[in-house]
Amino acid sequence: MSASSPGEQLHAFAERLYPICRSITGNGVRRTLRIIGERIPLSINEVPSGSEAFDWEVPLEWNIEDAWIEAPDGNRLAELGRHNLHIVSYSEPIRATVDLAALRHHLHTLPAKPDLIPYRTSYYRRQWGFCLSHRDAEALEPGKYHVVVESSLAPGSLTYGECFVPGRSTQEVVLFTHVCHPSLANDNTSGMTIATELAAWLASEPRRFGYRIVFAPGTIGSLCWLRNNEHGLKRIRHGLVIGLLGDPQPLTYKQSRRGNRDVDRIVPFVLRNLDASSRVIPFEPYGYDERQLCSPGFDLPVGRLTRAVNDGYPEYHTSADDLSLVTPGKLEESLEALKQIVTALEDDVRYINMCPKGEPQLGKRGLYGSMGGSSPADAQRAMLWVLSQSDGHTSLVDISAKADLPLASIKQAATQLEAAGLLKQQEDPAPPANEQ
Ligand code: ZN
């Protein structure tokens, strides 16, 4: 039996996470984090119901055992056991008999996509409801319907997980993905899968920065994390919110709120070199946890990497966002892009030319024509570019972009020049989080 490809392994992990009934609190998130914790070291944080997170409050914990509607003919429909999307997330418990007209007030459908089940939540308004295909809802006959929602809303806690990979520097890169959606493959499962595998890769060798990978419910979860970590935010040098990474659309970078942070320069540089169809879009206050992380009170240098943009794909928040939309190939491509982004963040170093008056004589230092690699001419050019640009302000990523030479060649040239005493690395500047 041949080993499965990295993309197939990613997809297999997504298949484990997809069936779990998640919400912003409850055992679905805990089960999810336990599975992620089998792969990477994860610290689990529980934030009690009623805790304040800035202008928000952690709600009661919601858990669900089962839910269904029994039709007048005795058949069951909208059964939770058939699809997690059938129940409106945070539905309160109920056991009642209602007529069709009353039932319809609690049914949610998508008339424009009559075969799909929509995804609906009601975190902050107490109600109950079912989601089903418009076609099934239209076919309901008049009569008495028995509705059962076996759920609980009780004081408990909100759960988030965090994996920290230490680096040489005290500065950190934060990576955020949301973990609150039930049985939606691209919007949720793909982000968790990629973030898990990226964390495992990050921990596999020494790094310049510390990496903090956070798996939290959207909005209230990231606000709880921000509240618990507010004192340490100045250590954040770069950040990315990641999700929606398995669909067929090209990789898309959404800029930080200010749009001019280092991450806004480095990620588009990597994507440009990877895929000419990749996109860069400006910040907007709609989307995922970048809304909280970039809010003016935190103003973190955090961008976002996705493929599709928010609701910009037809399967968004419907039962069609399933494991067939997310492909091994796209998952693997997304993970590879993130590895290259990390490499570029780590290599984005500034040097000073220690022999800046004229060109240093490379021959007498054994550097002229001495380099290996497939193209000695390119290696020579890389050296000249690094020497000419190393004024303490221009980073290796900038030099690679200007010279149109691979970052790896620029980095190799800098390493050799530094070993020959011709370059000196600039210290990492102070964390930029609070600069204005
Ligand atoms: Zn969503």
Boltz pocket constraint, residues with backbone or C-beta under 6 A from the ligand:
constraints:
  - pocket:
      binder: B
      contacts: [[A, 181], [A, 187], [A, 317]]
      max_distance: 6.0
